Amino acid sequence: MSLSLKNYREIRTPFVFFDETGSINDKVNRFFCLGMIKCLQPFYLDSKIREIRQKNQFYDEIKWNTLSKAKLKVIKEIVGVVFDTPGIYFSSIVINKDDIDFEKEFENNPYKAYQGFTEILLKQSIEDNEVLTILADYVTTPKDIKFEVDVKHNINKTLDRLAIGGIHRVDSKGVNIIQIVDLLIGSVVYCYKRDLKLVSGDKNKVKILKLVLEKVQRENFTGGVSAKKFKVIEYKSDIK
């Protein structure tokens, strides 16, 4: 689709909130996952989360790895508004590192791999009439790594249009919706680990996982999910 200024009523300019869980270099933990929430008007979801925080005097960062019994009620309420708020689209890509030849595919370069997974997820999640603005959780990288510049350039070049307006790294501690991405990708990866019996089953995490699965109307995420508002992509070497 070729867009010009005369098409401005058809052009959509969503925000994307981007995060990851796990580490490409971690040889112990099998799974790595990137996730994003895409929405046109983040105000609506963010304002609801702020109201819940204020009502419950809950000011901790929303993170999968810090789930506890004391936080359970609030997190359940937050998950509820995420799925009840119109215009919220979640996508993720799950990487089973045991199935990848990192030398062959990425020259054993974790930054090249990270960027490759990112570009796949974005290309799989963008509509033809969208121009994205991306806020990604800050990750420390060597000075010669220009993730923000390269991802924008590569996707715009591949799609032969302005598909990404800009990418900026931010501290997720101040961005509620990036924290929600952490929560959702945490639940996705935990489901894979649970099904493979790699985790014993933390009661609080299991309760949130069951709630997310209930909202998506799934028993698990195995094989991926291709629902309109909730996608789980399983990485394969031939995926584009």
C-alpha positions as CSV (number, residue, x, y, z in Angstrom):
1,M,0.0,0.0,0.0
2,S,1.4,3.4,-1.0
3,L,0.6,6.2,1.4
4,S,0.8,9.9,0.8
5,L,-0.5,13.0,2.7
6,K,-3.7,12.8,0.8
7,N,-4.3,9.5,2.5
8,Y,-4.0,11.0,6.0
9,R,-7.4,9.8,7.1
10,E,-6.4,6.2,6.3
11,I,-3.0,6.4,8.0
12,R,-2.8,5.1,11.6
13,T,0.1,6.1,13.9
14,P,0.1,3.6,16.8
15,F,2.5,3.7,19.7
16,V,4.4,0.4,20.4
17,F,5.7,-0.5,23.9
18,F,8.4,-3.1,23.7
19,D,10.2,-5.3,26.2
20,E,12.0,-8.7,26.5
21,T,12.4,-11.4,29.0
22,G,15.4,-13.7,29.4
23,S,18.8,-13.3,27.9
24,I,20.2,-14.6,24.6
25,N,23.6,-15.3,26.4
26,D,22.0,-17.3,29.3
27,K,22.9,-20.9,28.6
28,V,20.8,-22.2,31.6
29,N,17.4,-20.8,30.7
30,R,16.1,-22.2,27.4
31,F,13.6,-19.5,26.4
32,F,14.0,-15.9,25.3
33,C,11.0,-13.7,24.4
34,L,10.3,-10.3,22.9
35,G,6.9,-8.7,23.2
36,M,5.0,-5.6,22.3
37,I,1.7,-3.8,22.9
38,K,0.5,-1.7,20.0
39,C,-2.2,0.9,20.6
40,L,-3.4,4.1,19.0
41,Q,-4.3,5.9,22.2
42,P,-2.2,4.7,25.2
43,F,-3.9,7.3,27.4
44,Y,-7.0,5.1,27.9
45,L,-5.1,2.1,29.3
46,D,-2.5,4.1,31.1
47,S,-5.1,6.2,32.9
48,K,-6.9,3.1,34.1
49,I,-3.7,1.6,35.4
50,R,-3.0,4.8,37.2
51,E,-6.4,4.8,38.8
52,I,-5.9,1.3,40.0
53,R,-2.5,2.2,41.4
54,Q,-3.9,5.2,43.2
55,K,-6.9,3.3,44.6
56,N,-4.7,0.6,46.0
57,Q,-1.7,2.8,46.8
58,F,0.3,0.4,44.6
59,Y,3.5,2.1,43.3
60,D,5.7,-0.9,42.7
61,E,6.9,-1.8,39.2
62,I,4.6,-4.3,37.5
63,K,6.9,-7.2,36.8
64,W,6.4,-10.9,36.3
65,N,9.4,-11.9,38.3
66,T,8.2,-10.0,41.4
67,L,4.7,-11.4,41.6
68,S,3.7,-12.2,45.2
69,K,0.6,-13.0,47.2
70,A,0.4,-9.4,48.4
71,K,0.4,-8.0,44.8
72,L,-2.0,-10.6,43.4
73,K,-5.3,-8.7,43.8
74,V,-3.9,-5.6,42.2
75,I,-2.2,-7.4,39.3
76,K,-5.5,-9.3,38.6
77,E,-7.3,-6.1,38.4
78,I,-4.7,-4.6,36.1
79,V,-4.8,-7.7,33.8
80,G,-8.6,-7.3,33.6
81,V,-8.4,-3.7,32.4
82,V,-5.7,-4.6,29.8
83,F,-8.1,-7.1,28.2
84,D,-11.2,-4.9,28.6
85,T,-9.6,-1.8,27.1
86,P,-10.4,-1.5,23.3
87,G,-7.6,-1.1,20.8
88,I,-4.9,-3.0,22.7
89,Y,-2.9,-5.4,20.6
90,F,-0.3,-7.7,22.1
91,S,2.3,-9.6,20.0
92,S,5.3,-11.7,21.1
93,I,8.0,-14.0,19.6
94,V,9.2,-16.9,21.6
95,I,12.7,-18.2,21.0
96,N,13.7,-21.7,22.1
97,K,17.5,-21.3,22.1
98,D,18.0,-25.0,22.1
99,D,16.6,-25.1,18.6
100,I,18.8,-22.4,17.1
101,D,22.3,-22.6,15.5
102,F,23.5,-19.1,16.6
103,E,26.8,-19.5,14.8
104,K,25.0,-20.2,11.5
105,E,22.2,-17.8,11.8
106,F,23.7,-14.9,13.8
107,E,27.5,-15.4,13.8
108,N,27.2,-15.9,17.6
109,N,26.5,-12.2,17.9
110,P,23.8,-11.7,20.5
111,Y,23.1,-8.2,19.4
112,K,22.6,-9.3,15.8
113,A,20.2,-12.0,17.1
114,Y,18.3,-9.6,19.3
115,Q,17.9,-7.2,16.4
116,G,16.8,-10.0,14.0
117,F,14.1,-11.2,16.4
118,T,12.9,-7.6,16.9
119,E,12.6,-7.0,13.2
120,I,10.7,-10.2,12.7
121,L,8.2,-9.4,15.5
122,L,7.6,-5.9,14.2
123,K,7.1,-7.0,10.6
124,Q,4.7,-9.7,11.7
125,S,2.8,-7.1,13.8
126,I,2.5,-4.0,11.6
127,E,-0.5,-3.3,9.2
128,D,0.0,-1.8,5.8
129,N,-1.5,1.6,6.8
130,E,0.4,2.0,10.0
131,V,3.4,4.1,11.0
132,L,4.8,3.1,14.4
133,T,6.4,5.0,17.2
134,I,8.3,2.6,19.4
135,L,9.2,3.0,23.1
136,A,11.5,0.1,24.1
137,D,12.8,-0.7,27.5
138,Y,16.4,0.5,27.9
139,V,19.1,-2.1,27.5
140,T,22.8,-1.4,27.9
141,T,24.7,-2.1,24.7
142,P,28.2,-1.3,23.3
143,K,28.7,2.1,21.8
144,D,28.9,0.7,18.3
145,I,25.4,-0.9,18.5
146,K,22.8,1.5,17.0
147,F,19.7,-0.7,17.5
148,E,17.2,2.2,17.3
149,V,18.7,3.5,14.0
150,D,19.3,0.2,12.4
151,V,15.9,-1.4,13.1
152,K,14.1,1.7,11.8
153,H,16.2,1.8,8.7
154,N,16.0,-1.9,7.9
155,I,12.2,-2.2,8.3
156,N,11.5,0.9,6.3
157,K,13.8,-0.3,3.6
158,T,12.3,-3.9,3.6
159,L,8.7,-2.6,3.5
160,D,9.7,0.1,1.1
161,R,7.8,2.8,3.0
162,L,7.7,4.8,6.2
163,A,6.6,2.0,8.6
164,I,8.5,3.2,11.7
165,G,8.6,6.8,12.5
166,G,11.0,6.4,15.4
167,I,12.4,4.2,18.2
168,H,13.5,5.4,21.6
169,R,14.8,3.5,24.6
170,V,13.3,4.5,27.9
171,D,13.4,3.4,31.6
172,S,10.4,1.0,32.0
173,K,10.1,2.0,35.7
174,G,8.2,5.0,34.5
175,V,6.1,3.5,31.7
176,N,3.1,1.4,32.8
177,I,2.5,-0.2,29.4
178,I,6.0,-1.5,29.0
179,Q,5.5,-3.1,32.5
180,I,2.4,-4.7,31.2
181,V,4.4,-6.2,28.3
182,D,6.8,-7.6,30.9
183,L,3.9,-9.2,32.7
184,L,2.4,-10.8,29.5
185,I,5.6,-12.1,28.0
186,G,6.5,-13.4,31.5
187,S,3.2,-15.4,31.5
188,V,3.8,-16.7,27.9
189,V,7.3,-18.0,28.7
190,Y,6.2,-19.4,32.1
191,C,3.5,-21.4,30.2
192,Y,6.1,-23.0,28.0
193,K,8.3,-23.8,31.0
194,R,5.4,-25.2,32.9
195,D,4.4,-27.5,30.1
196,L,7.9,-28.8,29.8
197,K,8.1,-29.2,33.6
198,L,11.0,-26.8,33.8
199,V,9.4,-24.9,36.7
200,S,7.7,-26.4,39.7
201,G,4.8,-23.9,39.6
202,D,4.8,-20.7,41.7
203,K,1.2,-20.4,43.0
204,N,1.0,-16.7,42.3
205,K,2.4,-16.9,38.8
206,V,0.2,-19.9,38.0
207,K,-2.9,-17.8,39.0
208,I,-1.9,-14.9,36.7
209,L,-1.1,-17.3,33.9
210,K,-4.5,-19.0,34.3
211,L,-6.1,-15.6,34.1
212,V,-4.3,-14.6,31.0
213,L,-5.1,-18.0,29.3
214,E,-8.7,-17.5,30.3
215,K,-8.8,-14.1,28.7
216,V,-7.2,-15.5,25.5
217,Q,-9.5,-18.6,25.7
218,R,-6.5,-21.0,25.5
219,E,-5.2,-23.9,27.5
220,N,-1.6,-23.1,26.7
221,F,0.5,-21.2,24.1
222,T,2.1,-24.2,22.5
223,G,2.1,-23.9,18.7
224,G,1.6,-20.1,18.9
225,V,-1.5,-18.0,19.0
226,S,-2.8,-16.0,16.1
227,A,-5.8,-14.2,17.6
228,K,-6.3,-10.6,16.3
229,K,-5.5,-9.0,19.7
230,F,-3.1,-11.6,21.1
231,K,-0.3,-13.2,19.1
232,V,2.4,-15.6,20.1
233,I,4.9,-16.4,17.3
234,E,7.3,-19.3,17.7
235,Y,10.6,-18.5,16.1
236,K,11.7,-20.7,13.2
237,S,14.8,-20.1,11.1
238,D,12.7,-19.6,7.9
239,I,10.3,-17.0,9.4
240,K,10.5,-13.6,7.9
